């Protein structure tokens, strides 16, 4: 679980936009949720409760995934 206060402080490293926490997403065994930038369609993994806010670690989202989170 990600702290709500931390979520309000974090921003997308690419556009500096708002992030949405998708706690259901588990693209691999190491990840427990993702922080999603809907503007850039990027998902940043949360590993062991720590958001990894690196562009080279981000996963590009398909349009269907972005629409599902809106």
N, C-alpha and C positions, 0 to 999 in steps of 0.2 A: 504494500500500500504506500502510496506517495502522499506526503504531507501537503495539505491544501495551501498552506502558506508558501511553501517552496514553489508550488505550481504557479502562484501569482507572480513570483519573482523571476521565473525563467522565461526566456523568449527564444524564438527560432534564431539560430546563429546565422542564417542566410538573409532573412528579410526582417528580423527583429519583431516578428508578429507573435500573436497569441498562440499558445499550445493547448491542445486538448489531450487529457489523459485517457487512453484506451486500455483499461486494466484487463480486458478479456483477451487481448492480442498476445499470442505466444508463437512468433515465427520460428523459434528454435528452442532447444532445451535450456539455454542459458538465460533467456529473456522472460521476464514476468511483466508484461505490459509494455506500452510504448507511449511516448509523447509525440503527438501528431500536429504538424503544421498544415492546416487545411489550404492555406494560400499557395504553398510550394509543393503540396502533396508529398511530404516527407515524413517518415516515422523514425523517431530516435528511440533506441532500445533503453529499457530500464533493467539493469543487471544488479542483482542483489540489493535492490532498493535504491540504486544510484543511477540517475539519468546520464546517459552517455551522449553528450551534446556535440559530437563531432560530425561534420558533414560527410566524411569518408566512412562513417559507421551507420549513416542514415539509410533507410530503405525507401525506395521510390514506391509510391502507392498508385494503384490503378484507379481510374475514375470511379469505378463502382465502390471501391473502399472509401474514398473520400465522401461520396454521396451518402453512404451508409452512416457516416459519423456526423453528418450535418443535422 
